[in-house]
Amino acid sequence: MSDEKTKIETKIETEIEPKSPIIQKKNGKNKVMILSTKSGEYFADLLLEKLGTDNFERVAMDRKQFAGGEEYYRVDVDKKSDLLDKTVIFVSSTAYDSDFLELVRVGMALSAYGTRRRIFVIPFMGYSTMERATKSGEVVTCKTNCRILSSIPKDGEGNIFFLFDLHVSGIVHYFESTIAFEVYGEQILAEGVRKLNLEPGTFMFASADLGRTAWVSSYSKKFNNTPVAFVRKTRKMEETEVHEVIGEVKGMHVIIYDDMIRSGGTLFHAVDAYLNNGALSIYTVISHFAITSEAVCQKLIDSKITKIITTNSHPMSQIKLVKESDKFIIVDASIPFAKAIRNYF
């Protein structure tokens, strides 16, 4: 893994005593406000649990849609001065364009109302797979969105963006004249793997394709350098055609890592490939449960996968099918975010 990743992981995992005078004061007027989009409320609540109510508080958002489709937002405070000189955390995955726009609009309003600093917690970064152009004329939407986020005024002590398990770590460098950090979920996902209670020497890590080799190797090292395997494939538009398995999987429990799942096509093909090559069972470790529909979730439940370990970074991790199925082990991504925020202060 890169030196940059190691440096940031060390920063996040090292406990630092709070230094900010805002955090040290314990009366309500000086508490850090935690806001969120509607779909981010569950994550903001979890974040507050980790940070504690002595120095942090949840503040509601009023929102409605007018008949013409225009959106209305309001931070639920009594008077304008309630925001003056405050530190505000805004929680929003950008899985949906509506959430992205709310983040930008509210972020700009927070700056205009005189907040001291703004911390944007983005558990899932939408459009992260559109980080480069592969065909002539393509819009690099991920870069465009990062530039839009960078345009939020940096009044006071500025803005900080915390992102989580990015599809490509270099995305943080698309932000301009602002601070962006990647928070890593490797530790909490590894704890999920330990809950499987697999005997050492009986399991290995693998990927669904050749795109996650560095991460597969990293997980392998966390478990005493287990063997690794990969799938060589070619993609034809929406269909994925799997070719060959690289690595010996016969007689092993295979744990497939991927940074996200959407339609599940790549994962399902990889599962078949490993089983056809003699794997005893298949488990998956997924950073972002970004499935496109509940039908995909049902396919996962009905699939040959034994257990799915994933985080709660994406709103789809909160659907009823996930909560009621024993196929899923959901680990809490608010834990590393809380550590990152504590370290910042």
Secondary structure, DSSP 4 states (H G I P E B T S, - for coil): --HHHHHHHHHHHS------HHHH--SGGGSEEEEE-STTHHHHHHHHHHH-TTTEEE--EEEEE-TTS-EEEEE--SSGGGGTT-EEEEE---SSHHHHHHHHHHHHHHHHTT-SEEEEEESS-TTTT-SS--STT---HHHHHHHHHHTS---TT-EEEEEES-SSGGGGGGS-SSEEEEE--HHHHHHHHHTT-PPTTSEEEEESSSTTHHHHHHHHHHTTS--EEEEEEEEETTEEEEEEEES--TTSEEEEEEEEESS-HHHHHHHHHHHHTT-SEEEEEEEEE--S-HHHHHHHHHSSEEEEEEES-SGGGGSHHHHH-TTEEEE-THHHHHHHHHHH-
